[in-house]
Amino acid sequence: MANKEEIKKELDKLIDIRTDFLAYFDSNLAKKNNGMEFDFEATPTLDAKKVYEHFFKLDYQARKLRGFLVKELGLKAK
């Protein structure tokens, strides 16, 4: 069973990966509404491979963390 420190470590990784993903958007997309929203229409194309790389890391970490939480909380996985 995972302990709280392992879960915290994995949560921290998830936040770091999310931050990197959003930083990629920040550096490659214009913003609208006083910088509160990405303007996808102003930048209609992004490097799909880069977007997927960021998404895959985020998704993998979320699934990994889910496994720890399912075990720790004794939940039944779907």
LINCOR-V501783 format. One record per residue. N is the residue number from 0. PSI is psi in whole degrees, -180 to 180 (NA if undefined). BURIAL is + if it has 9 or more other C-alpha atoms within 8 Angstrom, else -. D_FIRST is the distance of its C-alpha to the first C-alpha in Angstrom with 1 decimal. Layout:
BEGIN
n & psi & burial & d_first
N & PSI & BURIAL & D_FIRST
N & PSI & BURIAL & D_FIRST
END
This chain:
BEGIN
n & psi & burial & d_first
0 & 139 & - & 0.0
1 & 145 & - & 3.8
2 & 173 & - & 6.4
3 & -36 & - & 9.8
4 & -40 & - & 11.6
5 & -43 & - & 9.8
6 & -43 & + & 10.4
7 & -43 & - & 13.9
8 & -44 & - & 14.6
9 & -36 & + & 14.1
10 & -43 & + & 16.1
11 & -40 & - & 18.7
12 & -43 & + & 19.0
13 & -44 & + & 19.6
14 & -41 & - & 22.3
15 & -43 & - & 23.9
16 & -42 & + & 24.2
17 & -43 & + & 25.6
18 & -43 & - & 28.0
19 & -41 & + & 29.2
20 & -49 & + & 29.7
21 & -33 & - & 31.8
22 & -38 & - & 33.7
23 & -46 & - & 34.7
24 & -46 & + & 36.1
25 & -39 & + & 37.8
26 & -9 & - & 39.5
27 & -4 & - & 40.7
28 & 142 & + & 41.5
29 & 163 & + & 44.2
30 & 158 & + & 43.5
31 & 177 & + & 45.4
32 & 55 & - & 45.7
33 & 35 & - & 46.0
34 & 15 & - & 43.0
35 & -7 & - & 40.6
36 & 138 & - & 40.2
37 & 138 & + & 40.2
38 & 86 & + & 43.4
39 & -26 & - & 42.5
40 & -32 & - & 46.2
41 & -26 & - & 47.6
42 & 80 & + & 45.3
43 & -15 & - & 45.1
44 & 140 & - & 43.5
45 & 163 & - & 40.5
46 & 104 & - & 39.3
47 & -37 & - & 37.3
48 & -43 & - & 35.5
49 & -44 & - & 34.4
50 & -45 & + & 33.3
51 & -40 & - & 31.2
52 & -45 & - & 29.7
53 & -46 & + & 28.6
54 & -44 & + & 27.4
55 & -44 & - & 25.5
56 & -44 & + & 23.5
57 & -46 & + & 22.9
58 & -44 & - & 21.9
59 & -46 & - & 19.6
60 & -39 & + & 17.7
61 & -42 & + & 17.6
62 & -38 & - & 16.2
63 & -46 & + & 13.5
64 & -40 & + & 12.6
65 & -42 & - & 12.9
66 & -44 & - & 10.2
67 & -45 & + & 7.7
68 & -39 & + & 9.4
69 & -45 & + & 9.7
70 & -50 & + & 6.1
71 & -40 & + & 5.9
72 & -3 & - & 9.4
73 & 34 & - & 9.5
74 & 161 & - & 12.3
75 & 120 & - & 14.3
76 & 146 & - & 14.9
77 & NA & - & 18.6
END
